[in-house]
Amino acid sequence: MNYKNQIRDKITWLNHRTKEYDNGNPTVSDQEWDRVYFELSDLEKESGIIFPDSPTQNIPYEVKNELKKVEHSHKMLSLDKTKDANDIISFFKKNNTCLLMCKMDGLTCSLTYKNGLLISAETRGNGLIGEDVLHNARVIKSIPKEIPYKEDLTVDGEIIITYKDFEKFSNNYKNPRNLASGSIRLLNSKECENRSLTFVVWDIINGFSDKIFLSEKLSEVEKLGFVIVPYLVINSIDLTLFDEYKNLLIKNATELSYPIDGLVFKINNIQEGQKLGNTEHHFKNAIAYKFYDDLYPSKLQNIEWTMGRTGIITPVAVFDTIDIDGTLINRASLHNISILKEILGDKPHKGQYIEVFKANMIIPQIKIADKTYNKLCNNILIIPSECPICHSPTVIKKENLSEVLLCSNPNCEGKLINILNHFCSKKGLDINGLSKAILEKLIAWEWVKNIYDLMELKQYRNEWIKKPGFGEKSVDKILNSIEQAKNTTLDKFISALGIPLIGNKAALQLTNYINSWEEFRQKINNNFDFSVYEDFGINKSLSLLNFNYSEADKIYPLLNISNNNNNLNTNLKDINIVITGKLLKFKNRSELSKLIQERGGKVTDSISHKTSYLINNDINSDSSKNKMAKQYNIPIISEEDFIKKFL
């Protein structure tokens, strides 16, 4: 065989095709180029003849104009998440043998091989559609370009940068995750190669179909030259063992210099895991234990200032939209002036780099901001000197050790609309039909300047029914709702006033100790210390004492107020109850919680030594709350048991 001529012909063909591609006129597919490339590689290995201009000695870097969108061959969904180790233990008890693996902190990517050749590399994207990054995958050293396994193979894993490799980039980038995410999506593969990326496999989607367990498949792909995720096969677990396993994997990741942000518990038996299916958001065969909340990079664009019913003007950060667990987010409260300065610094500015997270996986918050400021820029976002609603001067005052921005106008419409809206809401007297838009019109017509005016709106009926968009039917419906709302309870009236820190729950608890509005006002006038009541600390007590009740005293005679707690059995007084699981007798937990509180009981979210009962219709379940209740010898009762015992 004339190796020399064959090798020379293939080198010429490949280099010519590469030149065509670089000039923007490709004449063959990537797959065809790869096929000839690997034929050349085999010939070079067989003959020992290697020419210096061979593509095997010179990486064929690609420069893309844009990343092509591609539809995944399989769903690449997120994971269910928890920060409670008990949830991990509960998951294990339902599913037996599991893998506990490091949760790599990078960008999810899927690789596909056909006949041993790498043919596709896709980012996760939205779970259904990602981006084609094959040009960059080819220059990552830990991704094999050819494997001896000739059946179809698809592996999912994480593109990361180790902490060791990140050191040379740390002056320009915030963390390895952001650098890895940006690097794999570069258009120039030569630039991508310089970023020292690593691909770590944590799942095998297609291939090695004769293997029952994921652990077996991971072992097989490791033999093919892939880097696999650090993992343990777990056959039993409790809180102590979980801590041991967690520390072992953290130590392993530290030694490998891997960035991780948690652990993943996954069912080892692949078929059993697939039977569980998935939600729109995540697969049910795995759960992630998070060390901390994920951080997502963005850029600050503006600070909006919103008026609350107490007159405090709250800063809200507006930033470039980011996707956190399937939710598009572009706003986060900064709470007050002190927190704004603490997070963003003294010169918050448009374009400022920030990192956002979901506190407790629910509420968007800014965690980190780059506080350096370029003096040449003229884009500082200043604290407003006038109210965004009435344009009166603003003042900065200290409240509870924090600086807050206030409108100096006591009659500001911004304060009024929020006070009225709260009073009419379900947290207040629940007046149907009085939306915020209608309230704004009533204020504009100068019929309503306070809550008292609102309760006496019937005097404007004849004029109101002639207004555009209204008529007798709609106006009478609202007026009837107002009259019905006048028959209320003491706790609802107190909650409707909008006293800071005193919502529905606190107001209801307060009426366990106070029988009438007159008694309540007498305690206020005598500077009574409400902190002597259970769950009423010093802050709630001060809030009650410092509130202005002048308008409330004026409204009170218009209402027919009863204390709903006076007419009920208080056999749940001093009893603490936790509710978990699906309810059968009550519409929802709120309904059951309200009934317990009305009878003097207390409802909490978590089990402690103070808990009297756990209500759970599945008394024998292995849930974390059931387990803790048994540890503390707390009775677990069903709804039926609760009704028979107390109602």
DOKOL-729778 format. One line per field, with one value per residue (C-alpha): x, y, z; residue in three letters. Coordinates in nm, 2 decimals. Layout:
! DOKOL-729778
c1 = (X  ...)
c2 = (Y  ...)
c3 = (Z  ...)
res = (ALA  ...)
! end
This chain:
! DOKOL-729778
c1 = (0.00  0.13  0.07  0.26  0.04  -0.28  -0.18  -0.08  -0.41  -0.62  -0.41  -0.45  -0.83  -0.88  -0.68  -0.86  -1.20  -1.09  -0.98  -1.32  -1.49  -1.28  -1.37  -1.74  -1.79  -1.81  -1.85  -1.88  -2.06  -1.89  -1.96  -1.78  -1.48  -1.46  -1.48  -1.18  -1.00  -1.03  -0.93  -0.61  -0.55  -0.57  -0.33  -0.08  -0.10  -0.06  0.23  0.41  0.42  0.31  0.35  0.39  0.09  -0.14  -0.47  -0.40  -0.10  -0.29  -0.63  -0.89  -1.02  -1.37  -1.51  -1.89  -2.10  -2.36  -2.46  -2.73  -3.04  -3.09  -3.38  -3.27  -3.32  -3.42  -3.55  -3.28  -3.49  -3.38  -3.36  -3.60  -3.40  -3.39  -3.17  -3.31  -3.11  -3.44  -3.58  -3.28  -3.34  -3.71  -3.63  -3.39  -3.64  -3.89  -3.64  -3.37  -3.03  -2.92  -2.61  -2.50  -2.29  -2.13  -2.35  -2.10  -2.12  -2.09  -2.30  -2.49  -2.40  -2.50  -2.26  -2.37  -2.14  -2.23  -2.00  -1.75  -1.73  -1.84  -2.12  -2.30  -2.26  -2.55  -2.60  -2.91  -3.08  -3.45  -3.44  -3.60  -3.39  -3.02  -2.73  -2.49  -2.14  -1.97  -1.70  -1.59  -1.64  -1.38  -1.10  -1.18  -0.91  -1.14  -1.39  -1.28  -1.32  -1.33  -1.41  -1.39  -1.76  -1.94  -2.30  -2.50  -2.39  -2.53  -2.39  -2.50  -2.25  -2.12  -1.87  -1.66  -1.34  -1.15  -1.05  -0.68  -0.74  -0.96  -0.66  -0.53  -0.87  -0.97  -0.88  -1.13  -1.41  -1.62  -1.63  -1.56  -1.93  -1.97  -1.64  -1.73  -2.08  -1.94  -1.65  -1.84  -2.06  -1.77  -1.79  -1.41  -1.30  -0.93  -1.03  -1.24  -0.94  -0.74  -1.01  -0.90  -1.25  -1.33  -1.63  -1.75  -2.01  -2.29  -2.55  -2.57  -2.89  -2.83  -2.58  -2.48  -2.84  -2.74  -2.66  -2.93  -2.76  -2.63  -2.32  -2.24  -2.28  -2.06  -1.79  -1.82  -1.79  -1.49  -1.31  -1.37  -1.17  -1.44  -1.41  -1.69  -1.85  -1.74  -2.01  -2.10  -2.34  -2.57  -2.76  -2.86  -2.87  -2.95  -2.86  -2.52  -2.43  -2.55  -2.30  -2.02  -2.10  -2.13  -1.79  -1.63  -1.76  -1.67  -1.31  -1.30  -1.41  -1.16  -0.88  -0.98  -1.02  -1.38  -1.64  -1.95  -2.26  -2.43  -2.50  -2.74  -2.92  -3.03  -3.20  -2.94  -3.18  -3.24  -3.58  -3.71  -3.61  -3.78  -4.11  -4.14  -4.16  -4.12  -4.30  -4.27  -3.97  -3.78  -3.74  -3.86  -3.58  -3.34  -3.32  -3.05  -2.92  -2.80  -2.52  -2.64  -2.86  -2.75  -2.61  -2.70  -2.52  -2.69  -2.65  -2.84  -3.04  -3.24  -3.38  -3.75  -3.90  -4.24  -4.46  -4.59  -4.90  -4.68  -4.52  -4.19  -4.05  -3.89  -3.61  -3.65  -3.36  -3.44  -3.19  -3.14  -3.38  -3.25  -3.40  -3.39  -3.54  -3.78  -3.89  -3.80  -3.69  -3.58  -3.67  -3.56  -3.65  -3.36  -3.58  -3.44  -3.16  -2.92  -2.95  -2.93  -2.59  -2.47  -2.54  -2.47  -2.24  -2.26  -2.27  -2.52  -2.50  -2.66  -2.46  -2.33  -2.25  -2.47  -2.54  -2.90  -3.04  -3.38  -3.38  -3.52  -3.56  -3.86  -3.78  -3.54  -3.26  -2.93  -2.64  -2.33  -2.25  -1.93  -1.90  -1.62  -1.72  -1.57  -1.55  -1.59  -1.94  -2.24  -2.49  -2.52  -2.87  -2.94  -3.18  -3.48  -3.51  -3.88  -4.17  -4.25  -4.62  -4.69  -4.34  -4.31  -3.96  -3.83  -3.65  -3.42  -3.50  -3.37  -3.62  -3.52  -3.15  -3.20  -3.22  -3.55  -3.68  -4.01  -4.24  -4.27  -4.63  -4.88  -5.16  -4.96  -5.19  -4.94  -4.98  -5.36  -5.41  -5.20  -5.38  -5.72  -5.62  -5.50  -5.81  -6.03  -5.82  -5.87  -5.61  -5.85  -6.23  -6.24  -6.47  -6.55  -6.53  -6.31  -6.00  -5.70  -5.80  -6.14  -5.99  -5.76  -6.07  -6.25  -5.94  -5.92  -6.28  -6.20  -6.47  -6.22  -5.95  -5.94  -6.09  -6.39  -6.49  -6.46  -6.71  -6.96  -6.95  -7.33  -7.38  -7.22  -7.44  -7.65  -7.34  -7.14  -7.38  -7.35  -6.97  -6.83  -6.78  -7.02  -7.39  -7.65  -7.58  -7.20  -7.22  -7.48  -7.28  -6.98  -7.20  -7.36  -7.01  -6.92  -7.23  -7.17  -6.80  -6.92  -7.02  -6.68  -6.47  -6.22  -5.92  -6.02  -6.05  -5.71  -5.55  -5.72  -5.56  -5.22  -5.03  -4.67  -4.59  -4.96  -5.11  -5.40  -5.22  -5.09  -5.43  -5.61  -5.36  -5.42  -5.79  -5.72  -5.62  -5.84  -6.22  -6.32  -6.19  -6.24  -6.02  -5.76  -5.76  -5.74  -5.42  -5.27  -5.35  -5.18  -4.87  -4.93  -4.64  -4.78  -4.46  -4.59  -4.82  -4.68  -4.53  -4.55  -4.19  -4.08  -4.10  -4.46  -4.54  -4.38  -4.55  -4.89  -4.81  -4.67  -4.95  -5.19  -5.54  -5.72  -5.89  -5.96  -6.15  -6.35  -6.44  -6.52  -6.87  -6.96  -6.89  -7.06  -6.76  -6.77  -6.48  -6.51  -6.29  -6.55  -6.81  -6.58  -6.45  -6.09  -6.00  -5.69  -5.53  -5.16  -5.16  -4.90  -4.98  -4.79  -4.99  -4.84  -4.95  -5.27  -5.59  -5.93  -6.17  -6.06  -6.03  -5.66  -5.42  -5.52  -5.87  -5.76  -5.49  -5.74  -5.98  -5.70  -5.60  -5.95  -5.97  -5.66  -5.41  -5.09  -4.98  -4.61  -4.42  -4.17  -4.15  -3.99  -4.01  -4.29  -4.51  -4.83  -4.96  -4.86  -5.17  -5.10  -5.35  -5.07  -4.97  -4.73  -4.55  -4.17  -4.18  -3.92  -4.19  -4.33  -3.98  -3.91  -4.24  -4.16  -3.82  -3.98  -4.27  -4.52  -4.86  -4.94  -5.31  -5.53  -5.78  -6.05  -5.87  -5.84  -6.21  -6.32  -6.08  -6.12  -6.42)
c2 = (0.00  0.34  0.52  0.83  0.92  0.83  1.05  1.33  1.32  1.33  1.62  1.82  1.75  1.84  2.16  2.27  2.21  2.40  2.69  2.69  2.69  2.97  3.18  3.13  2.88  2.53  2.25  1.95  1.88  1.86  1.49  1.43  1.64  1.44  1.11  1.19  1.34  1.01  0.81  1.02  0.98  0.60  0.59  0.81  0.57  0.27  0.40  0.63  0.89  1.24  1.55  1.89  2.04  1.76  1.87  1.62  1.84  2.16  2.20  2.31  2.61  2.74  3.08  3.10  3.40  3.30  2.99  2.78  2.69  2.31  2.10  1.84  1.47  1.43  1.66  1.84  1.96  2.11  1.93  1.95  2.13  2.14  2.28  2.04  1.71  1.55  1.58  1.39  1.11  1.10  1.07  0.78  0.59  0.59  0.48  0.27  0.25  0.59  0.76  1.06  1.28  1.62  1.89  2.05  2.43  2.51  2.49  2.17  2.03  1.71  1.52  1.27  1.01  0.80  0.52  0.64  1.00  1.32  1.46  1.71  1.92  2.12  2.35  2.29  2.62  2.60  2.23  2.16  2.39  2.47  2.60  2.41  2.44  2.15  2.38  2.45  2.09  1.97  2.18  2.08  1.82  1.62  1.56  1.26  1.33  0.96  0.66  0.28  0.24  0.22  0.22  0.55  0.73  1.04  1.17  1.47  1.66  1.99  2.23  2.36  2.54  2.41  2.65  2.58  2.68  2.98  3.14  3.30  3.45  3.56  3.93  3.96  3.72  3.69  3.31  2.98  2.93  3.25  3.20  2.84  2.95  3.23  3.04  2.74  2.98  3.18  3.20  3.15  2.80  2.90  3.15  2.88  2.65  2.90  2.90  2.56  2.41  2.06  1.84  1.62  1.34  1.28  1.10  0.86  0.92  0.67  0.38  0.07  -0.05  -0.38  -0.20  -0.17  0.09  0.44  0.36  0.08  0.31  0.58  0.32  0.22  0.58  0.64  0.35  0.54  0.84  1.06  1.25  1.14  1.31  1.21  0.99  0.73  0.44  0.47  0.18  0.33  0.68  0.89  1.24  1.13  0.92  1.20  1.44  1.18  1.13  1.50  1.57  1.29  1.42  1.78  1.66  1.47  1.78  2.00  1.76  1.77  2.15  2.11  2.40  2.24  2.41  2.10  1.73  1.53  1.23  1.01  0.67  0.42  0.18  0.36  0.20  0.26  0.63  0.67  0.53  0.83  1.06  1.44  1.77  2.05  2.18  1.87  1.50  1.30  1.05  1.29  1.58  1.84  1.93  2.29  2.43  2.78  2.96  2.98  3.32  3.45  3.74  4.05  4.42  4.69  4.92  5.14  5.18  5.24  5.39  5.27  5.41  5.19  5.26  5.38  5.65  5.47  5.49  5.16  5.12  4.84  4.73  4.68  4.47  4.27  3.98  3.65  3.30  3.14  2.79  2.87  3.21  3.53  3.79  4.15  4.31  4.28  4.49  4.68  4.73  5.07  5.32  5.13  4.80  4.98  5.13  4.80  4.60  4.85  5.10  5.48  5.51  5.26  5.30  5.18  4.88  4.79  4.42  4.23  3.87  3.77  3.47  3.35  3.37  3.04  2.96  3.20  3.58  3.75  3.93  4.09  3.91  4.07  4.39  4.53  4.86  5.00  5.31  5.47  5.84  5.91  5.76  5.98  5.72  5.73  5.63  5.89  5.88  6.09  6.43  6.44  6.19  5.99  6.03  6.39  6.54  6.68  6.68  6.35  6.31  6.03  5.91  5.64  5.37  5.05  5.13  5.16  5.47  5.49  5.74  5.92  6.16  6.48  6.53  6.39  6.40  6.23  6.04  5.76  5.69  5.72  5.48  5.21  5.26  5.23  4.94  4.75  4.83  4.69  4.38  4.03  4.12  4.40  4.41  4.23  4.49  4.33  4.55  4.83  4.77  4.99  5.14  5.24  5.38  5.60  5.74  5.81  6.00  6.19  6.29  6.42  6.20  6.01  6.17  5.90  5.57  5.74  5.89  5.55  5.40  5.69  5.67  5.61  5.99  6.01  5.73  5.95  6.13  5.80  5.61  5.88  5.84  5.67  5.30  5.27  5.22  5.15  4.78  4.81  5.11  4.94  4.63  4.82  5.01  4.69  4.54  4.84  4.80  4.42  4.48  4.71  4.38  4.26  4.12  4.29  4.10  4.20  4.57  4.58  4.40  4.64  4.95  4.85  4.87  4.78  4.41  4.35  4.13  3.88  3.63  3.88  4.06  3.73  3.63  3.98  3.91  3.61  3.86  4.16  4.15  4.48  4.79  5.00  4.76  4.77  5.16  5.17  4.96  5.18  5.49  5.33  5.23  4.87  4.63  4.39  4.19  4.01  3.82  3.51  3.59  3.97  4.09  4.44  4.55  4.45  4.61  4.94  4.93  4.90  5.18  5.42  5.39  5.69  5.57  5.90  5.79  5.44  5.59  5.79  5.48  5.26  5.39  5.31  4.94  4.66  4.48  4.15  3.95  3.62  3.46  3.54  3.31  3.01  2.73  2.81  2.44  2.48  2.75  2.69  2.40  2.42  2.24  2.16  2.07  1.86  1.65  1.65  1.77  1.59  1.76  2.13  2.33  2.41  2.47  2.83  2.73  2.48  2.72  3.00  2.76  2.65  3.01  3.12  2.86  2.99  2.75  2.82  2.69  2.66  2.54  2.32  2.05  2.14  2.02  2.27  2.11  1.95  1.76  1.69  1.67  1.43  1.21  0.97  0.88  0.60  0.80  0.84  1.22  1.43  1.58  1.24  1.12  1.43  1.40  1.04  1.15  1.41  1.17  1.41  1.26  1.23  1.26  1.27  1.54  1.30  1.25  1.63  1.69  1.43  1.54  1.92  2.02)
c3 = (0.00  -0.09  0.24  0.14  -0.16  0.02  0.32  0.10  -0.10  0.22  0.36  0.04  0.03  0.40  0.39  0.07  0.23  0.54  0.33  0.16  0.49  0.63  0.32  0.39  0.10  0.25  -0.01  0.22  0.55  0.89  0.90  0.56  0.68  1.00  0.81  0.60  0.90  1.09  0.79  0.77  1.14  1.11  0.81  1.00  1.31  1.08  0.88  1.12  0.84  0.95  0.74  0.92  0.73  0.84  1.00  1.28  1.37  1.32  1.49  1.23  1.42  1.32  1.34  1.34  1.25  1.50  1.71  1.54  1.74  1.76  1.89  2.14  2.08  2.44  2.71  2.91  3.21  3.54  3.87  4.17  4.44  4.82  5.10  5.36  5.41  5.53  5.18  5.04  5.30  5.22  4.84  4.91  5.12  4.84  4.58  4.75  4.58  4.45  4.32  4.52  4.29  4.28  4.13  3.89  3.87  3.50  3.18  3.08  2.75  2.55  2.32  2.05  1.88  1.57  1.45  1.71  1.58  1.76  1.55  1.78  2.09  2.23  2.52  2.74  2.65  2.76  2.79  2.45  2.22  2.27  2.07  1.85  2.00  1.81  1.68  2.04  2.17  1.91  2.08  2.44  2.54  2.77  2.49  2.28  1.91  1.82  2.05  1.99  2.08  1.74  1.85  1.90  2.22  2.38  2.70  2.91  3.13  3.24  3.08  3.37  3.44  3.74  4.01  3.92  3.55  3.66  3.84  3.52  3.44  3.79  3.73  3.45  3.54  3.85  3.89  3.70  3.61  3.42  3.24  3.14  3.03  2.81  2.67  2.53  2.34  2.18  1.80  1.75  1.85  1.88  2.15  2.32  2.33  2.53  2.81  2.94  2.95  3.09  3.01  3.30  3.22  3.47  3.26  2.96  2.76  2.48  2.46  2.66  2.65  2.81  3.14  3.41  3.64  3.57  3.77  3.52  3.22  3.38  3.43  3.06  2.93  3.16  2.98  2.65  2.78  2.93  3.25  3.48  3.78  4.13  4.28  4.54  4.52  4.83  4.98  5.31  5.46  5.76  5.86  6.00  5.70  5.47  5.63  5.59  5.22  5.16  5.32  5.12  4.79  4.88  4.96  4.63  4.43  4.62  4.53  4.17  4.18  4.06  4.12  4.27  4.41  4.57  4.54  4.32  4.44  4.14  4.12  4.00  3.83  3.50  3.42  3.77  3.74  3.40  3.53  3.76  3.46  3.49  3.54  3.29  3.49  3.62  3.61  3.91  3.92  4.09  4.34  4.39  4.74  4.72  4.93  4.84  4.59  4.22  4.11  3.77  3.61  3.47  3.42  3.61  3.38  3.62  3.97  4.00  4.31  4.43  4.71  4.99  5.20  5.49  5.27  5.24  4.88  4.80  4.54  4.29  4.07  3.70  3.51  3.19  3.19  3.31  3.32  3.67  3.68  3.39  3.52  3.34  3.60  3.55  3.89  4.25  4.55  4.72  5.03  5.15  5.11  5.35  5.16  4.83  4.93  5.09  4.77  4.49  4.66  4.67  4.29  4.15  3.77  3.45  3.31  3.66  3.68  3.93  4.03  4.11  4.30  4.43  4.80  4.93  4.56  4.55  4.58  4.34  4.52  4.42  4.59  4.44  4.25  4.10  4.29  4.08  3.88  3.57  3.63  3.25  3.26  3.32  3.42  3.80  3.92  4.19  4.48  4.38  4.55  4.48  4.53  4.21  4.28  4.39  4.32  4.67  4.83  4.97  5.30  5.42  5.77  6.00  6.09  6.28  6.22  5.84  5.62  5.43  5.17  5.26  5.08  5.29  5.18  5.43  5.17  4.89  4.66  4.64  5.01  4.98  4.69  4.87  5.20  5.03  4.82  5.12  5.32  5.03  4.97  5.10  5.37  5.47  5.46  5.13  4.94  4.60  4.30  4.43  4.22  4.23  3.89  4.03  4.35  4.13  3.96  4.29  4.41  4.08  4.11  4.46  4.62  4.83  5.04  5.31  5.42  5.58  5.25  5.09  5.34  5.27  4.89  4.86  4.87  4.52  4.37  4.13  4.00  3.98  3.76  3.49  3.47  3.15  3.20  3.49  3.53  3.79  3.81  3.85  4.10  4.31  4.33  4.47  4.71  4.83  4.88  5.10  5.31  5.35  5.45  5.74  5.91  6.00  6.28  6.51  6.36  6.00  6.10  6.27  5.97  5.72  5.89  5.75  6.08  5.99  6.09  6.18  5.91  5.91  6.13  6.39  6.40  6.46  6.74  6.90  6.93  7.14  7.42  7.33  7.32  7.17  6.99  7.30  7.50  7.23  7.22  7.60  7.59  7.32  7.52  7.83  7.63  7.70  7.63  7.37  7.37  7.68  7.43  7.26  6.92  6.98  7.01  7.08  6.71  6.68  7.01  6.91  6.57  6.74  6.98  6.72  6.47  6.41  6.50  6.44  6.12  6.26  6.55  6.30  6.09  6.38  6.45  6.08  6.13  6.30  6.46  6.64  6.78  6.61  6.88  7.15  7.00  6.94  7.16  7.26  7.32  7.10  7.32  7.39  7.13  6.85  6.53  6.21  5.89  5.61  5.31  5.11  5.28  5.23  5.46  5.42  5.10  5.17  5.45  5.49  5.58  5.84  5.98  6.02  6.21  6.44  6.51  6.57  6.85  7.01  6.86  6.68  6.33  6.25  5.94  6.11  6.38  6.71  7.07  7.12  6.86  7.01  6.70  6.34  6.11  5.82  5.65  5.56  5.91  5.80  5.53  5.54  5.50  5.69  5.91  6.01  6.09  6.31  6.48  6.58  6.70  6.93  7.03  6.88  6.80  6.42  6.36  6.05  5.96  6.08  6.41  6.45  6.38  6.63  6.90  6.88  6.66)
res = (MET  ASN  TYR  LYS  ASN  GLN  ILE  ARG  ASP  LYS  ILE  THR  TRP  LEU  ASN  HIS  ARG  THR  LYS  GLU  TYR  ASP  ASN  GLY  ASN  PRO  THR  VAL  SER  ASP  GLN  GLU  TRP  ASP  ARG  VAL  TYR  PHE  GLU  LEU  SER  ASP  LEU  GLU  LYS  GLU  SER  GLY  ILE  ILE  PHE  PRO  ASP  SER  PRO  THR  GLN  ASN  ILE  PRO  TYR  GLU  VAL  LYS  ASN  GLU  LEU  LYS  LYS  VAL  GLU  HIS  SER  HIS  LYS  MET  LEU  SER  LEU  ASP  LYS  THR  LYS  ASP  ALA  ASN  ASP  ILE  ILE  SER  PHE  PHE  LYS  LYS  ASN  ASN  THR  CYS  LEU  LEU  MET  CYS  LYS  MET  ASP  GLY  LEU  THR  CYS  SER  LEU  THR  TYR  LYS  ASN  GLY  LEU  LEU  ILE  SER  ALA  GLU  THR  ARG  GLY  ASN  GLY  LEU  ILE  GLY  GLU  ASP  VAL  LEU  HIS  ASN  ALA  ARG  VAL  ILE  LYS  SER  ILE  PRO  LYS  GLU  ILE  PRO  TYR  LYS  GLU  ASP  LEU  THR  VAL  ASP  GLY  GLU  ILE  ILE  ILE  THR  TYR  LYS  ASP  PHE  GLU  LYS  PHE  SER  ASN  ASN  TYR  LYS  ASN  PRO  ARG  ASN  LEU  ALA  SER  GLY  SER  ILE  ARG  LEU  LEU  ASN  SER  LYS  GLU  CYS  GLU  ASN  ARG  SER  LEU  THR  PHE  VAL  VAL  TRP  ASP  ILE  ILE  ASN  GLY  PHE  SER  ASP  LYS  ILE  PHE  LEU  SER  GLU  LYS  LEU  SER  GLU  VAL  GLU  LYS  LEU  GLY  PHE  VAL  ILE  VAL  PRO  TYR  LEU  VAL  ILE  ASN  SER  ILE  ASP  LEU  THR  LEU  PHE  ASP  GLU  TYR  LYS  ASN  LEU  LEU  ILE  LYS  ASN  ALA  THR  GLU  LEU  SER  TYR  PRO  ILE  ASP  GLY  LEU  VAL  PHE  LYS  ILE  ASN  ASN  ILE  GLN  GLU  GLY  GLN  LYS  LEU  GLY  ASN  THR  GLU  HIS  HIS  PHE  LYS  ASN  ALA  ILE  ALA  TYR  LYS  PHE  TYR  ASP  ASP  LEU  TYR  PRO  SER  LYS  LEU  GLN  ASN  ILE  GLU  TRP  THR  MET  GLY  ARG  THR  GLY  ILE  ILE  THR  PRO  VAL  ALA  VAL  PHE  ASP  THR  ILE  ASP  ILE  ASP  GLY  THR  LEU  ILE  ASN  ARG  ALA  SER  LEU  HIS  ASN  ILE  SER  ILE  LEU  LYS  GLU  ILE  LEU  GLY  ASP  LYS  PRO  HIS  LYS  GLY  GLN  TYR  ILE  GLU  VAL  PHE  LYS  ALA  ASN  MET  ILE  ILE  PRO  GLN  ILE  LYS  ILE  ALA  ASP  LYS  THR  TYR  ASN  LYS  LEU  CYS  ASN  ASN  ILE  LEU  ILE  ILE  PRO  SER  GLU  CYS  PRO  ILE  CYS  HIS  SER  PRO  THR  VAL  ILE  LYS  LYS  GLU  ASN  LEU  SER  GLU  VAL  LEU  LEU  CYS  SER  ASN  PRO  ASN  CYS  GLU  GLY  LYS  LEU  ILE  ASN  ILE  LEU  ASN  HIS  PHE  CYS  SER  LYS  LYS  GLY  LEU  ASP  ILE  ASN  GLY  LEU  SER  LYS  ALA  ILE  LEU  GLU  LYS  LEU  ILE  ALA  TRP  GLU  TRP  VAL  LYS  ASN  ILE  TYR  ASP  LEU  MET  GLU  LEU  LYS  GLN  TYR  ARG  ASN  GLU  TRP  ILE  LYS  LYS  PRO  GLY  PHE  GLY  GLU  LYS  SER  VAL  ASP  LYS  ILE  LEU  ASN  SER  ILE  GLU  GLN  ALA  LYS  ASN  THR  THR  LEU  ASP  LYS  PHE  ILE  SER  ALA  LEU  GLY  ILE  PRO  LEU  ILE  GLY  ASN  LYS  ALA  ALA  LEU  GLN  LEU  THR  ASN  TYR  ILE  ASN  SER  TRP  GLU  GLU  PHE  ARG  GLN  LYS  ILE  ASN  ASN  ASN  PHE  ASP  PHE  SER  VAL  TYR  GLU  ASP  PHE  GLY  ILE  ASN  LYS  SER  LEU  SER  LEU  LEU  ASN  PHE  ASN  TYR  SER  GLU  ALA  ASP  LYS  ILE  TYR  PRO  LEU  LEU  ASN  ILE  SER  ASN  ASN  ASN  ASN  ASN  LEU  ASN  THR  ASN  LEU  LYS  ASP  ILE  ASN  ILE  VAL  ILE  THR  GLY  LYS  LEU  LEU  LYS  PHE  LYS  ASN  ARG  SER  GLU  LEU  SER  LYS  LEU  ILE  GLN  GLU  ARG  GLY  GLY  LYS  VAL  THR  ASP  SER  ILE  SER  HIS  LYS  THR  SER  TYR  LEU  ILE  ASN  ASN  ASP  ILE  ASN  SER  ASP  SER  SER  LYS  ASN  LYS  MET  ALA  LYS  GLN  TYR  ASN  ILE  PRO  ILE  ILE  SER  GLU  GLU  ASP  PHE  ILE  LYS  LYS  PHE  LEU)
! end
